[in-house]
Every structure is written in structure tokens, then in C-alpha cells.
Amino acid sequence: MSVDLALSPGAAANAGASSAPKATIRSAADVARLVNEGGAKVSNARMVVAIALGGVFLDAYDLGALAFGLKDVAKEFNLTPAGTGMVASAITFGAIVGAFLGGYFTDRIGRYRVFMADMLFFVVAAIACAFAPNEYVLAGARFVMGLGVGIDLPVAMAFLAEFSKLQGKGNKAARVAMWCPTWYAAICVSYLLVLLCYSALPEGHGGLLWRIILGFGAVPALIIIAVRSRYMSESPVWAANQGDLKGAAAILKRSYGIDAAVAPDAVVTAPKRPASWSNYALLLKGVYARRTALATIMSIASSFAYNAVAFGLPVIIASFLAQSMLTTILVSLVLNLLFAFVGGLIGVHLVPKTGAWKLTTVGYAFQLAALIGLALIGKPHGASEVVGAIACLAVFLLGQGFGPGAHTMTYASLSYPTSLRGVGVGLNQTLMRASSTVSLFLFPVMAAALSTKVFWVIAVAPLAGLLSLLAIRWEPANYDVDAEDF
């Protein structure tokens, strides 16, 4: 083992004192090993993880922010169905482009630079949305916001994976899975903000609701920008892979408190896989082909089902309960908070010991059972059927939370080493966002044509995910995938 870890005599005599552990670095593999053994133990490393999750929060918030305001937008700008579709889908088209570009640039110029530039997209786009004078400016701003969303996930997942230890509580798989409860927390915040504004705005000023909701997205982005200089660092593993061992040692000192020094006989080599657009093709070759196939099928299946149910949740609940907008918002909020969010926390807690494969398999089984239940119930009549339908929605969201919701990103992020992680997540998100666009378009069309029988169609998605997991039994949790770069 080429890393020499030892406490100085003073530190040995004063356990827990201010002296930092000593480390000698002779290669990029040593840097990766130090991160794998230590994880986010000190404040700076934990803050990097928290800030990366803040980016995920923004992604979810901005994607879901217009769910309750689209009708007001259409009314204010007198939009045709095509115009409404343009405004609604602009962010997903931006996310498709952003994910593909973000994957490459995350590997090419580094995690830190991409993340910091990404935050500016959110600020500018949110403010432009809030003051949009017409549907074209609004759609353009939403497209730019989508670029930010698409760029953010590859870099956020890289930070989560590369600032976390390999095994035990809070390991890489658990940190990456934290994206899921963070996502649902953002959805809940958007619901709460809608509820607050809905209650506070004077009658006749409902048209301001969507502007306030969209504009609020600039606030967390500005907070992240404000704290970046104090806590954010480049990924030490990425820096070491680029041959910058001294830079990696400085990051270890700043983020982990490890007093690392580069040995005189250190081996500095060129990256095994330099960042290139051709790296996307590497994801479809050798051992990565199976992993890419599994991660892609899972993400597309999860995205299709989740978008159809979760983003259509207000519509579904309104049709079940035939109640007011306020009731619909409250029930949507409760279901997301108690089942999707809690399910995500369960997935984070269990994955270090249980593994991602088992949790995702059970999660898909929950979803399949729930969708079959909704299809069999159909249009509920009477209190018992309404309760049954709502219970099925709860089971679906719970399964999504601890299963595919949490671990599609575990598979997308931890199936590839540092040199391919950006493009791996980028490709996954490009295909997933394309699926999202299709599902968001198809769900209203299918629901109008099939009514509640549409749940039979949606059930195909978790079935496909379940079958892919049974066919390809790949477990990324607790596996040192970064060692494949060495």
C-alpha cells in the first residue's frame, strides 16, 4: 500500500488534538483511497456534499414549479394548446441539451468550474421567467433553466460520489441516493410555496402566482453562489486523475484535514481516459455496455412512470376527489412528504448494507402492484374506493422513493469511474430527459383516450425496470469503481 498514514508524536500523545493525519501521496490511486477510507468526515467535505445537493434541489424545484401555474400562464398570454405545450416542454428540451453538454464538460474542465457556471443559469433564467412579458420570453427562459438542470446533475453526482467514502454509513451509494429525498423536499417546498401564495394573494391576483413561484428559484442559487468560495473545492480524485497531485493534496488538506504531501518519487501520469466526446462511445463497449443498458432502462422506466403519476398527481387527485384546488394541493403535498420523501430517506439508510439492487427491485414491485391496483379500481365510487386509490398512489410513491427514485442515480453515477462519470451521468440524463418529454406529452393524451385504463399502460414501465434488474444483476453499492481508472 503506497499511502503512509501515521500520527505525529504530538498527535499520538494528544488524541483528538488539532494535529492532522499525515499522508504521503505517490499516485492518483492514493488520493482515491484516502477519500474512500475517510469520506465526508469534516465540515468542508460535508458542505461540498450539501451544496451539491442544493443544486439537485434547484433541479427539482424548477422542473416542478410550473405544475400548478400553467393554466394561469395560458390564460394570461391567451395561449393555444401548442403554445402551452411550448412553454411546458421548453425546460425539458433544455435539460436534454444541458445533460449531454454537462456530462462532457464535467469531465473536461472539472467539477467545480461547471457547477459554479451552472448556478448562473438558474439565477438569470428564474429572474427572466418572473418578468417574462410574453410566452416566447418565458419559453426561452425556461429553456435556459433547463440547460442549468441538465448540466447540474452530472456535476452534482460527481461531487456526491467523489467526496464520500466507499463503505459504511454515509458511503458513496448513500450520498448519491440523497438526491432522491432532496428532490422530493424541493417538490414539497414548491407545493408549500404555492399554498402560501394561494392563501395570501388577494382575489383577482392569482396571475402573479406563477411569476412568484418561478422567480423564487433564484434565491437558493444566489445562496449557493454566496457560500461557494468558502466551502467548494474541486474533486480531489478528478484533480489527481489529471496529474495534479499537488492540487489534490491541497484539497485533501482543506476538505478532510489530511496533511497530505506528494512524495519525491510520486508517479504522475497522463489521464488513462482523457476527456473526449468519444468517451460517450466507451459507455457502450466492454463491461460498461451492460451497466449502461441497465442504468438506461431503469432511468427511462422510472422517469416515464414517475412523470405520469407524480407530475399528473394534482390532476389524478382532482379527478378522484372532485375537490377544490386547495384540497388538491394539500393531498399532493401530504402524499409526497409522507411517502416519496420518507421512502427516499429509507433508501439512503438501507443502501449501505442492503445494496441498491435489492431495494430497486422491491421498489419496482411496489410500483407495479400499485399501478395494477389503480387500473382495477378505475374511477372510484364511494369512500372505500377513494381510500384504496389514494393508498395505491401512496404505495407507488413509497416504492419510487426507496427504490428506483433513489437508485437510478446510484446506477448512473457508480457504474463508471472518475474518468467516465460525467459522460456516464450525462448520457443517462440525456436519454432520461428525452423519455420525460415523451411521457409528459403522452400522459394527458393517453389519459383523455383511456381514462383510468391508462394505468395499465404506465404499469409497463416498472415491469420493464424489474425485468432488466433480473436480467442484469449488477450491484454498484460498496464496489470501488474508481479503481478501474488505475
Secondary structure, 3 states (H helix, E strand, C coil): CCCCCECCHHHHHCCCCCCCCEEEECCHHHHHHHHHHHCCCCHHHHHHHHHHHHHHHHHHHHHHCCCCCHHHHHHHCCCCHHHHHHHHHHHHHHHHHHHHHHHHHHHHCCHHHHHHHHHHHHHHHHHHHHCCCCHHHHHHHHHHHHHHHHHHHHHHHHHHHHCCECCCCCEHHHHHHCHHHHHHHHHHHHHHHHHHHHHHCCCCCHHHHHHHHHHCCHHHHHHHHHHHHHHCCCCHHHHHHCCCHHHHHHHHHHHHCCEEEECCCCCCCCCCCCCCCCHHHHCCCHHHHHHHHHHHHHHHHHHHHHHHHHHCHHHHHHHHHCCCHHHHHHHHHHHHHHHHHHHHHHHHHHHHHHCHHHHHHHHHHHHHHHHHHHHHHCCCCCHHHHHHHHHHHHHHHHHHHHCHHHHHHHHHHHCCCHHHHHHHHHHHHHHHHHHHHHHHHHHHHHHHHHHHHHHHHHCHHHHHHHHHHHHCCCCCCCCCHHHHHC
